[in-house]
Amino acid sequence: MPLATAAATLDREFLEIRARILELAARFDRLDRSEGSVAADPRMAQLKESLAELESGEPGRAERVQLVFSRKYDQGWRKSLGVEK
């Protein structure tokens, strides 16, 4: 099956992408309006890093964003999470 053209993909995906961007903007606005600061929270750093990955324009963004939110592989993960067999 041939790949869809970029224009056809944009036609199909535009409204969904737009809706998700607006949803993200609203959520960040709620954070801004909340009392206190979360600037030092490591999760905010992850969010900023993932947004930078989206802006990069480089292929493979989904994988890189997933890695931002993933733990580094630990061979001893069963022991460290208390699920040893």
C-alpha positions as CSV (number, residue, x, y, z in Angstrom):
1,M,0.0,0.0,0.0
2,P,1.5,3.4,-1.0
3,L,2.2,6.0,1.7
4,A,-0.2,8.9,2.0
5,T,1.0,12.2,0.9
6,A,2.0,14.8,3.6
7,A,-0.9,17.0,2.5
8,A,-3.4,14.1,2.8
9,T,-2.0,13.3,6.3
10,L,-2.3,16.9,7.3
11,D,-5.9,17.0,6.0
12,R,-6.7,13.9,8.1
13,E,-4.8,14.9,11.3
14,F,-5.0,18.7,11.5
15,L,-8.1,19.0,13.7
16,E,-7.0,16.4,16.1
17,I,-3.5,17.9,16.4
18,R,-5.0,21.3,16.9
19,A,-7.3,20.1,19.6
20,R,-4.5,18.4,21.5
21,I,-2.3,21.5,21.3
22,L,-5.2,23.7,22.6
23,E,-5.7,21.1,25.5
24,L,-2.0,21.3,26.4
25,A,-2.1,25.1,26.3
26,A,-5.1,25.1,28.7
27,R,-3.4,22.7,31.1
28,F,-0.2,24.9,31.2
29,D,-2.4,27.9,31.8
30,R,-4.0,26.2,34.8
31,L,-0.5,25.6,36.2
32,D,0.4,29.2,35.7
33,R,-2.8,30.4,37.5
34,S,-2.3,28.0,40.4
35,E,-0.7,29.2,43.6
36,G,2.9,28.4,44.2
37,S,5.6,27.3,41.8
38,V,6.5,24.0,40.3
39,A,9.5,25.4,38.4
40,A,11.9,23.1,40.4
41,D,9.7,20.0,40.0
42,P,11.6,17.5,37.8
43,R,8.3,16.7,36.0
44,M,8.2,20.2,34.7
45,A,11.7,19.7,33.3
46,Q,10.4,16.5,31.5
47,L,7.5,18.5,30.1
48,K,9.8,21.2,28.8
49,E,12.2,18.7,27.3
50,S,9.4,16.8,25.6
51,L,8.1,20.0,24.1
52,A,11.5,20.8,22.8
53,E,11.7,17.4,21.2
54,L,8.4,18.1,19.4
55,E,9.8,21.4,18.1
56,S,12.9,19.8,16.8
57,G,11.4,18.8,13.5
58,E,13.7,15.8,13.5
59,P,12.2,12.3,12.6
60,G,11.7,10.0,15.6
61,R,10.1,12.5,17.9
62,A,7.6,10.0,19.4
63,E,10.4,7.7,20.5
64,R,12.5,10.5,21.9
65,V,9.5,12.0,23.8
66,Q,8.7,8.5,25.2
67,L,12.3,8.2,26.4
68,V,12.1,11.6,28.2
69,F,9.4,10.0,30.4
70,S,11.0,6.6,30.8
71,R,13.3,5.3,33.4
72,K,16.8,4.3,32.5
73,Y,17.1,0.5,32.2
74,D,18.4,-1.1,35.4
75,Q,19.4,-4.8,35.3
76,G,18.5,-5.1,38.9
77,W,15.0,-3.6,38.4
78,R,13.2,-6.6,40.0
79,K,15.2,-6.2,43.2
80,S,14.9,-2.4,43.3
81,L,11.1,-2.6,42.7
82,G,10.7,-5.5,45.2
83,V,9.3,-8.0,42.6
84,E,12.1,-10.6,42.7
85,K,11.0,-14.1,41.8
